[in-house]
Amino acid sequence: MVEDDKAIEKIVLTELLRLNAVILGLITGLVAGTIIFVATNWLVLKGGEVVGPHLSLLNQFFIGYEVTLVGSLIGFAYGFVGGFIIGYVIARLYNWIANFRDARASL
């Protein structure tokens, strides 16, 4: 009975340590996209003679991005895609390392 409880506990802990790659990708993508969206719109609403010269450098990486209201939507899309890819890769690597450690520990 004690061994069964320990086996069940090990299975539960092992499964809890795994990350859902799609969920982490979605969350990371939403956060990255929202940061770019808010930063762009903040500068647009702030206004001035030159609006966001540093943030406008993102157009070197994000084709079509400008520090405008429409550019903030384009930046959100790029930020979401980039954040999704980063979050997905991080979760997959984490799960791979966790599986590797689990397999090594059971030897």
Secondary structure, DSSP 8 states (H G I E B T S, - for coil): -HHHHHHHHHHHHHHHT---HHHHHHHHHHHHHHHHHHHHHHHHHH--SS--TTGGGGGGTSTT--SSHHHHHHHHHHHHHHHHHHHHHHHHHHHHHHHHHHHHHT-
